[in-house]
Amino acid sequence: MLSIFYDVAQRMVEGKPSAILSFGIKGGAEAGVKFIDALGMIKRLVNIGDAKSLACHPASTTHRQLNDDELASAGVSNDLVRLSIGIEHIDDIIADIEQALEQTVS
């Protein structure tokens, strides 16, 4: 199974994966907030580089003072979610993300 992730990392980020992941959630800002609210182990905090896994919705937290044009210029969409991956067991991290996605898109 890990070889699949290795192949994806090679293709998507030229073999330089990071502990910071940013992605959009279909459904916009409401879905982004719902996803973060559904996380159990991963905590909602805006700092990065912690030992624990963290999640934030930049459009409503770190970039909330920006208008729509400024958000777009900064590359921050309303559906953007940012995860900082910590040192918890990978199976626990994946399980938390999967259950949050299921709650968000169902």
CORGI-V699463 format. One record per residue. N is the residue number from 1. RES is the residue in one letter. PHI is phi in whole degrees, -180 to 180 (NA if undefined). PSI is psi in degrees with one decimal (* if undefined). D_LAST is the distance of its C-alpha to the last C-alpha in Angstrom with 2 decimals. Layout:
# CORGI-V699463
n=N res=RES phi=PHI psi=PSI d_last=D_LAST
n=N res=RES phi=PHI psi=PSI d_last=D_LAST
This chain:
# CORGI-V699463
n=1 res=M phi=NA psi=-41.7 d_last=25.96
n=2 res=L phi=-62 psi=-28.4 d_last=27.32
n=3 res=S phi=-64 psi=-29.8 d_last=29.23
n=4 res=I phi=-63 psi=-46.7 d_last=26.06
n=5 res=F phi=-65 psi=-37.0 d_last=25.23
n=6 res=Y phi=-62 psi=-46.1 d_last=28.90
n=7 res=D phi=-62 psi=-40.3 d_last=28.90
n=8 res=V phi=-64 psi=-43.6 d_last=25.89
n=9 res=A phi=-62 psi=-40.1 d_last=27.74
n=10 res=Q phi=-62 psi=-43.1 d_last=30.87
n=11 res=R phi=-76 psi=-44.6 d_last=29.31
n=12 res=M phi=-83 psi=-37.4 d_last=27.05
n=13 res=V phi=-129 psi=27.9 d_last=29.29
n=14 res=E phi=51 psi=38.0 d_last=32.59
n=15 res=G phi=76 psi=13.9 d_last=32.59
n=16 res=K phi=-122 psi=63.7 d_last=32.35
n=17 res=P phi=-67 psi=156.9 d_last=28.99
n=18 res=S phi=-126 psi=164.2 d_last=28.60
n=19 res=A phi=-85 psi=-0.9 d_last=27.15
n=20 res=I phi=-109 psi=122.7 d_last=25.61
n=21 res=L phi=-120 psi=135.4 d_last=22.45
n=22 res=S phi=-127 psi=133.8 d_last=21.16
n=23 res=F phi=-156 psi=160.0 d_last=18.19
n=24 res=G phi=-96 psi=148.4 d_last=16.08
n=25 res=I phi=-110 psi=124.9 d_last=12.40
n=26 res=K phi=-59 psi=124.7 d_last=11.22
n=27 res=G phi=122 psi=0.1 d_last=11.17
n=28 res=G phi=76 psi=-156.5 d_last=14.48
n=29 res=A phi=-59 psi=-42.4 d_last=15.92
n=30 res=E phi=-60 psi=-43.2 d_last=13.45
n=31 res=A phi=-68 psi=-37.2 d_last=10.64
n=32 res=G phi=-62 psi=-45.4 d_last=13.49
n=33 res=V phi=-67 psi=-41.0 d_last=14.57
n=34 res=K phi=-62 psi=-41.3 d_last=11.27
n=35 res=F phi=-60 psi=-49.0 d_last=11.10
n=36 res=I phi=-64 psi=-39.6 d_last=14.75
n=37 res=D phi=-63 psi=-29.7 d_last=14.51
n=38 res=A phi=-81 psi=-14.6 d_last=12.16
n=39 res=L phi=-66 psi=140.5 d_last=14.83
n=40 res=G phi=-104 psi=-57.6 d_last=17.29
n=41 res=M phi=-81 psi=-40.8 d_last=20.23
n=42 res=I phi=-75 psi=125.7 d_last=20.07
n=43 res=K phi=-93 psi=148.9 d_last=21.70
n=44 res=R phi=-84 psi=103.8 d_last=21.42
n=45 res=L phi=-149 psi=149.9 d_last=24.83
n=46 res=V phi=-94 psi=-9.1 d_last=26.24
n=47 res=N phi=-78 psi=163.6 d_last=29.02
n=48 res=I phi=-129 psi=167.1 d_last=28.95
n=49 res=G phi=80 psi=19.0 d_last=31.01
n=50 res=D phi=-84 psi=167.6 d_last=30.58
n=51 res=A phi=-77 psi=-21.2 d_last=30.69
n=52 res=K phi=-100 psi=155.0 d_last=27.29
n=53 res=S phi=-75 psi=136.3 d_last=23.96
n=54 res=L phi=-131 psi=154.7 d_last=23.01
n=55 res=A phi=-137 psi=146.5 d_last=20.35
n=56 res=C phi=-148 psi=158.2 d_last=20.89
n=57 res=H phi=-112 psi=92.9 d_last=19.69
n=58 res=P phi=-54 psi=-38.4 d_last=23.05
n=59 res=A phi=-62 psi=-27.3 d_last=22.78
n=60 res=S phi=-109 psi=3.5 d_last=22.62
n=61 res=T phi=-128 psi=-90.7 d_last=24.90
n=62 res=T phi=-65 psi=-24.9 d_last=27.52
n=63 res=H phi=-118 psi=18.0 d_last=27.68
n=64 res=R phi=-62 psi=-22.7 d_last=27.02
n=65 res=Q phi=-78 psi=-9.0 d_last=30.62
n=66 res=L phi=-88 psi=146.9 d_last=30.23
n=67 res=N phi=-83 psi=177.8 d_last=29.77
n=68 res=D phi=-60 psi=-41.0 d_last=27.55
n=69 res=D phi=-65 psi=-41.7 d_last=30.43
n=70 res=E phi=-68 psi=-38.3 d_last=31.20
n=71 res=L phi=-60 psi=-46.4 d_last=27.61
n=72 res=A phi=-62 psi=-42.3 d_last=27.64
n=73 res=S phi=-63 psi=-33.0 d_last=31.08
n=74 res=A phi=-84 psi=-4.3 d_last=29.95
n=75 res=G phi=77 psi=24.4 d_last=27.06
n=76 res=V phi=-110 psi=106.2 d_last=24.49
n=77 res=S phi=-89 psi=161.4 d_last=21.62
n=78 res=N phi=-66 psi=-20.6 d_last=19.37
n=79 res=D phi=-95 psi=1.9 d_last=16.33
n=80 res=L phi=-71 psi=131.8 d_last=18.51
n=81 res=V phi=-123 psi=138.7 d_last=17.83
n=82 res=R phi=-121 psi=128.2 d_last=20.82
n=83 res=L phi=-115 psi=135.4 d_last=21.07
n=84 res=S phi=-110 psi=113.4 d_last=24.49
n=85 res=I phi=-86 psi=128.2 d_last=24.51
n=86 res=G phi=-97 psi=-153.9 d_last=26.92
n=87 res=I phi=-102 psi=9.9 d_last=28.84
n=88 res=E phi=-62 psi=164.7 d_last=26.51
n=89 res=H phi=-63 psi=136.1 d_last=26.15
n=90 res=I phi=-57 psi=-36.4 d_last=24.01
n=91 res=D phi=-64 psi=-36.8 d_last=22.13
n=92 res=D phi=-69 psi=-39.8 d_last=21.15
n=93 res=I phi=-63 psi=-49.0 d_last=20.10
n=94 res=I phi=-62 psi=-43.0 d_last=17.94
n=95 res=A phi=-61 psi=-40.8 d_last=16.37
n=96 res=D phi=-66 psi=-43.7 d_last=15.59
n=97 res=I phi=-65 psi=-43.8 d_last=14.08
n=98 res=E phi=-62 psi=-44.8 d_last=11.96
n=99 res=Q phi=-68 psi=-34.6 d_last=10.61
n=100 res=A phi=-68 psi=-40.3 d_last=10.07
n=101 res=L phi=-63 psi=-42.0 d_last=8.24
n=102 res=E phi=-61 psi=-40.6 d_last=5.85
n=103 res=Q phi=-70 psi=-30.3 d_last=5.60
n=104 res=T phi=-80 psi=-41.5 d_last=5.76
n=105 res=V phi=-96 psi=-0.8 d_last=3.81
n=106 res=S phi=-86 psi=* d_last=0.00
